[in-house]
Amino acid sequence: TSSASALASVRRTSITTTIEPSDGERSGSIDVRGLWGHGFNRGRMNIVVSLDDTVLTTNDIGDPSRWRTVEFDIPAGSEPHVLTVSVVALPGIESGWSWGTASGVLVRELVVEPK
């Protein structure tokens, strides 16, 4: 189907962590930093942070390299939540440049606390 081919054309790598359910609403934050970012070579890859199916932030991996703190709310409930940090290759990225090994993303300090 066309949707399956569209999904196959998206190149991404992700790390995920599960946030256990809670009876109360909580707040969370995570720090991410792209290592490629020198302020040029933009428009090739994005760093995407999402909670469950909701995108919290998207940053171009070519943006100047600095730590970015992403803050989010975690709703109460009986189901666990999935936090994902992905590197997504954008359409038109040049092949043969080894973008996946030439760049990296650091993740540090995941904080989850009561509101």
Beta strands, then each sheet from edge to edge (+ up, - down):
strand 1: 11-19
strand 2: 26-34
strand 3: 45-51
strand 4: 54-60
strand 5: 68-74
strand 6: 81-89
strand 7: 105-114
sheet 1: 1+ 6- 3+ 4-
sheet 2: 5+ 2- 7+
end
